[in-house]
Amino acid sequence: MVLNDTWVSFPSWSEDSTFVSSKKTQYEEHIYRCEDERFELDVVLETNLATIRVLEAIQKKLSRLSAEEQAKFRLDNTLGGTSEVIHRKALQRIYADKAADIIDGLRKNPSVAVPIVLKRLKMKEEEWREAQRGFNKVWREQNEKYYLKSLDHQGINFKQNDTKVLRSKSLLNEIESIYDERQEQASEDNAGVPTGPHLSLAYEDKQILEDAASLIIHHVKRQTGIQKEDKYKIKQIMYHFIPDLLFAQRGELSDVEEEEEEEMDVDEATGAAKKHNGVGGSPPKTKLMFNNTTAQKLRGMDEVYNLFYVNSNWYIFMRLHQILCLRLLRICTQAERQIEEETREREWEREVLGIKRDKSDSPAIQLRLKEPMDIDVEDYYPAFLDMVRNLLDGNMDSSQYEDSLREMFTIHAYIAFTMDKLIQSIVRQLQHIVSDEICVQVTDLYLSENNNGATGGLLASQSSRTLLEAAYQRKAEQLMSEENCFKVKTEPRCKSSKQ
């Protein structure tokens, strides 16, 4: 057997260039580098140790020889071992340019050279073993730091791409492209333009609406650039209008706001004359915008729909809001899945193995690849919501936030990395909705048409509202003549359709 000590084969697989997703991330590179360094040091130590053992055997053999026999004793190119290369490399590593002379001395006069070289090799052995202990600490810290990040193949690209996806221009281009394609297809086929929504979006779990509203309002309250009156309007949109539009339970306003709503209902019952002015500044006792709307009355009913014509700001807000709810749901679902897996594993270990495992008994924790968490798996989702709030408030930096998410949700955490950016974008759109003149008029038009019965109702009686809805559409198109006009139709099948 011949050892090749000149050329090293390092294959470059075709997959490296064909499949971009298979390339190692920077965090994997850190892990690989640690392993390479660990391997290289192991090779050095084992090579040195192999040479020590060979020379110790030679020294022991020499000790049994007479002085005359020692003077005649010679070594071959393997220096008494089985490999010429291994021992030569070990000596070259220590003696560098003088290695050839040392090897020559070992071969021609081993009785003198072996004890000297052996002492030198053992000194290096102790020195390198001490260095290895120091390196092990560094490598362990590196593994702990990059282990979870190395498993995440989507986080880096997701953050880069998500910035583009969440831009207002990208969201508008998305639906405009669908509209243009449909128009072109109809023109090529010499047929009428197909009816139906250009986008159908699902709200799969209405319970998530409350969490989304809570995070948004949390950030709104801390914005000094938003007037108090506007903050109150935003709160009504999030806790009243959006749940009504999606046939969900309304959120609770503060005690003061509830009292105002009750007083308003009493005044209406006694016939007090009050004019609802919608979003555009109202007296304190009449500033509740979405009271007694058709959407509110339809909640809990089947075969119904809501209709709302919006401009670009409203459309962008609703798209971002749906994305936020979708991502919150994914994190919530993952948390529930992990609770189920944890419960199932503990039950199996208790029933089959007869052991009770602590949360610190995870293999990754035992191998010191990650630190044990102070949060129980049952509290992952509430803890996640608190972390988002801390991130929005500046009490937690983004790297700490991402690391904590990875510890809880591992490779599924990436979907929440840009949660703060998403909420900030939503709040910016909400600020436009309650302050921009056209946006205010869009909301006021909805409230006005709601009184006319043109904003939805029972599907069975939709034909009776055709003229009313057509009139609503004409007014909306006239109001938004200089920008896009979107038709939003919601049904209790948990979907929001946009045209």
N, C-alpha and C positions, 0 to 999 in steps of 0.2 A: 504493500500500500504506500503510495506517494502522497504526501501532504502538499497542497498547492499554497505556498506562502507568498506568492507574488500577485496573483489575480484573484479578485473577489467577484462572484456573480451576484449582481443585484438586478433581478428581472423587473422590467417595466411593462406591466400588463396592459393589454389593449383597453381594458375597462377604465383605466385611469384617464384616458382621453375621450372615450366614447360617452361614459356616464359621468356627467359633472357632479351629480349628487353623491357619487361614491368617493369623491376626494375627501381627504382628511381635513377637519376644521383646525383652526389655530390651537384650540384646546386639546384636540387629539394629538397634535404635533408635540405639545408640551408633555403629554403622557408618554408618547412614543420616545421622546428624547430622554426622559427619565429612565425608561426601560433600556434604551441603548447605552446610556452611561452606566447603569447598573450592570448590564451584561459585560461591557468592556472592562469594568473594574473586576468583575468575577473572573474573566479570562486571565487578567494580569495576576490575580491572586492565585488562581489554580495552577497557572503555568509556573509561577514562582514556587508554589508548594510542591509540585511534581518534581522540580529540579532539586529542592531541598531533600525530598525523600530518596532520590537517586544518589545524591552525594552522601547522605547519612548511611545508606547501605554500603557505599564504597568505603566510607570512613570506618564503619564497623568491620568490613572485610580486611582493611589495612591493619586494624588493631590486632588481628590474629596472625599477621605475618611478621617474620623476623625483619631486622633492619636491612639485611642483604636482599630479602625478597621484596621489601618495599621499594628499594632502589631500582629493582628490575621491573617493577609493576608498571604497566602502561594501560591507557584507556584508548578505545577506538573513537570514531567520530560521534557515536551516540553517547559518549561519556558514561558508559555503564548502564544506560537505559535502553529504551526501545525506539526512541525517536531522536533523530539528529536535530530536527528543526526546533522542537519545543524548547529544549534546553539552551540551544544557541540563542533563541529569541529572548529567553529569560535573562541570560547573561548580557545580551546586547542592551536590554532595557536598563540594566544597572550600570554597566561599565561603558556603554556608548562606544566611542572610537577605540577604546582599549580592550574591547571584548575579544577581538581576535587573539591578542596576546594572552589573555586570561585562559581562553579555550586551549591554546597551544600549551600553556603551562599545565593545565589540568591533564592533558593527554600525555605529556612527556614526564612530568614530575608530580603525580597526584598526591603523593605522601606529604608534600609541602603545600601544594596549592589548595587541596580539598578543604582542610580546616579553615584556611583564610577566607576562601570563597563562601563556604558554608556559614561562617559567622556573619559575613556581609549579607547573605541572602536572608538569614533569620532576622537581622536588624531591619531590613526592608519589609519583611513580613509583618513585624510588629508595627512599623510606621504606617504601612498601607491598611492594616486592620483598624488602626485608630482612625485613619482618614475615612475608612468605610463607615464607621459608626457615625461620624459627623455627616457624611453624605446621606446616610439612611434617614437622618432627621430631616435634611433638606428635601430629599425625594418624597418622604411621607407628607411633608407640608405641601409640596407641589401637587401630589396626588389628591390630597384633601381639597385643595383649592380648585383644581380643574376636573375632578372626577365627574361631577354632575354636569358641568358645562360640556365635557367631551361627549356625553351621551346625547346632547341636544344638537341635532343636525338642522333644525329649522329656525331656531331663534335669531341668528344673525341675518339670514336672508329675509326672514319675516319682518323684522324691524325696518330694514331698508325698503322693502316693497310696500309695507303698510303705509309708510309716509306718503307714497304716491297714490295708493288706493284711496286713502281718506281725504285727499284734496277735493275741494268743491268742484274743480274743473273735471277731475276724473269721474266723479259721480254723475255729473251732468253729461259728459261725453258718453258714458255707458248707455244711458237711456236714449240719448239723441242718436247714437249709432244704431240701436235697435229700431228706432222710428224710421231712420233713413233707409235701412235695409228692407224694412217692410214696404216702404213706399216704392223703392226701386224694383222689388220683386213683383209688386202689383203692376208697375208700369211695363215690365218685361213680359208679363203674362197677359197683358191687356185685360186685367180683371180688376174688380173692386178691391179696395184696401181691406185686408182682413180685420175683423173686429176682435175685441178681447184685449186684455191688459198687455202692456209691453213688459212689465215685470210683475211677478207674483211672489210676495215675500211672506214668510211664515213667522208668527210669534207662537212658538211651540209650548211655552209654559208661561201663563199669565202671572204666576207668582213672582217671576223675575222682574216684572214691571216695577214692583215696589222697591226692589234693590237698586234698579237703574235710576229711579227717581230720587232715591235717597242719596246716591253718590253725586248726581247732578246738582241737587239742591245744596248739598254740603259744599260743593265748590262755588256755587252761585253766591252763597251767603258770605264768602270770604273775598269776593271781588269788590274792591273799593270803587271801581269804575262804573259799576251798575247802580243806578238810583234805587232807593228803597221801594218806591212805587213799582219800578220795573221788576224788582226781585219778587214782589208779591204776585205780580202778573205771571211771572215764570213759574212760580210755585203752583198757581192755579192750573196752568197748562199741564204741568207734570203730574199733579195729584188729582185733577178733575178731568180735563179735556182728553188727554191721551188715554186714560183708562176707559172713559166713556166711548171714545172712538173705537177701541179694541174690545168692547163688551166685557171689561174687567171691573173688579171692585175698585171704587174710588179710594184714594189715599186720604189720610186724615190731615186736616189743617190744624194750626195751633188753636188754643182755646179762644183767643180773641177773634180769630177769623171765623170760627164756628158760631160764636155768638152773633157776629154780623150777619151770617147766613140765616140764622134762626130769626133774627129781627126782620130781615128782608122778607122771609116767608110769611111772617105775621102781618107785615104791612100789605103784602099782596093779597092775603086772605081777607083783610078788612077793606080792600078796595082802594088803598092809598095809591095815588097816581105817581108812578115812578117810571122813568125812561132808562132803559138799559143802553148804555153808550159803548159797550164792548171794551176793547183794549184802550181806546183813547181816553185818558184821564177822566175819572168819575169821582163823585163825592164819596167819602169814606163808607157810608152806609149802603151804597149801591155799586160798589166796585167789583162785586163778584160777577165774573164774566159768563161762566158756563152753567147758569142755573136754569133748571127746567128745560134742557135741550132735548131734542128727539133722541140723540145718542144715549143720554142718561136714562131715558124711559125704556129704551130697547134692550137694556142689559138683562140677561137671563132668558131672553126669548130666542127661539129658533126661527130659521127662514126669514131673517131680517138683514138689513144692510145700512151702512152709513155712507154719505156722499160728501166730499169736501174738495173744492177746487183751490189749488194752492199755487204760489209762485216758487221761484227757485230756492229762496231761503227756507221756506217751509218744507219743500221737497228734500233739500239737503239735510235738514234737521231730522226728518222722519227716516231717511236712509241711515244716517249715523245712529239714530236711536235704535233702529232694528239691528244694526251691527253690534251695538253695545249689548243689547238683550241676548243676542245669539251667543256672544262670547261669554257673558256671565253664565248663561245656561250650560255651556260646555264645561266651564270650570266647576259649576255646581254638580253637574252630572259626573264628572271625574271624581270629585270629592265623595259623592255617594257610592261610586263604584269601588273606591279604595276602602271605604268603611265596610262594604260587603265583603271584599276580599280579606280584609284584616279579621273580620268576625269569623269568616269561614276557616281561615288558617288557624286561628286560636282554638276554635271548636275541634278541628281535626287533630291538632297537637294534644289537646286535653283528652279527647276520647281515645285516640289511637296510640299516641306515644305516652300519654299519662304525664305530660309536662305542662307547666304554665309559663308561657313565654312573656318576658317583659319587652317593652317597646325598644329597649336598648340592645336586644338580642338579634337585631337585624344583621345579616352577613356583612353588608356594606359598613355598618357601624363597627362590628367586631374587627373587620379588616382595616379599620381606621381610614376608610375612604371618605367617610362623612361623619359629622358630629351628630349626636342624638338631638332631636328637637324637643323643645319645651312644650310644644303644642300637641295635644292628642288628635288623632286622625278625625275624630268626630267634630272637632272644632276648626278643621282646615278652612272651610268656606267662610264662616264668620271672621276668622283671622285674616283671610284674604281680603275681605271687604274693608277691614280696619287698615290693612297695609296700603290699599289704594287710597284711602283717606289721608293717611300719613304721607304718602308720596305726593298727593295733590297739595298738601299743606307745607311741603318742604321739610318735613320732619324725618324723612327717610330718603336716602339717595337712590338713584336708579339701579346701581350695581347691587346694593344691599337688597333692594326689592326683588330683583331678578334672582339672586342667589336663594333668597327665602322661598320664592315660588318654586324654584327647581327642587329644593329640598322637600317640599310638600307634594308637588304634582309631577316631578321628574320631567320626562320628555313631553308631557302635555302642557307644560307651563307657558310655553312660548306665546300662546294665543292671548295671554294677558299682559305681555311685556309693554305694549303701547296703550294700556288702559288709560293712563293719565292724559296722553295726547288726544285720545278719542273723546274723553269727557270734556277736555278744554275746547275742542272743536265744536262739540254740541252746545256748550255754554255760549260760545261766540255766535252761533246761529240763533240761539234763543234770545240773545241780546238784540240781534237784528229784528227778530220777530215782534218784540214788544216795543221797539223804538223807531224802526224804519216806517216811513209813511205808507208805502205800498203794502207792507206786511200787516200793518195795523188795519188797513182798509180790507185786506183779504179776510182777516178775522172778523171784522165788523160785518162784511158781506155774508159770511157764513152764519153769523148770529141772526142777521136780518132774514136771510132765506130760511133759516130754521123756523122762524115764526110763520113763514109762508108754507111750511111743510115740504120744502124742496130738498132737504138734506138727508133723506133716507126714510126707511119705514119697513113695512112688511113686503117681502118679495111678491106675495100673492096680489098685492094692490099696487105694484110698481107702475103698471100701465096707466093708472089714474093720475100718476104724478109726472107723466112724460112731459107735458107742457111746462109744468112748474120747474122741472129739472133742466129743461132746455133753456128756459128763461134765465135760470141761475148760471148756466154755462155761458150764455151770451154776455151776461153782466161781468162774469169773471174774465172772459176773453177781452172784453173792452177795458176792464181795469188793468189787466196785464198785457196790454197791446204791445208794449216794448220789450217784453221778455216772455219766457216760456210759461205756459199755463198747464198745470198737471191736474189730472183727475184722479183723486184718491178714493177708492171704494173699499170699504172693509166689511167683512162678513164673519160671523162667529165660528167659521171653520178654522179660525186662528191664522188667517192670512190677510195681508194688506196688499191690495192690487193698485198699481200706479200706471197711469196712461199719460 
